[in-house]
Amino acid sequence: MIKFRPRNNILIIEKEEDQNITKGGIHRIRIDKKQASIGKVLAVGPGGTDEDGVHHPVGVKPGDRIAYDLNGQKTVQIDFEDVVMLKAEFVYGIVPA
């Protein structure tokens, strides 16, 4: 478990490695590099505030599977584990289990 607590609207996620394999075991070739990726949320910041001082919480929680924009990710190593840091604005949505 990650002990790192992100600030503001930052998420810590773990990428799913087998996302280019179909349920039948066929490998898909990713042609479009700007395609969304899938990951599991490990930690969530408390959210941010706007110019009026109104607090806006992040709309995901730890344990959610999300689709996110690959351009917004930053891979870092925390506790000897490679994880992805991502702003909440790069999340497209929650993927049903």
Secondary structure by P-SEA (a helix, b strand, c coil): cccccccccbbbbbbbccccccccbbbbbbccccbbbbbbbccccccccccccccccccccccbbbbbbcccbbbbbcccbbbbbbccccccccccc
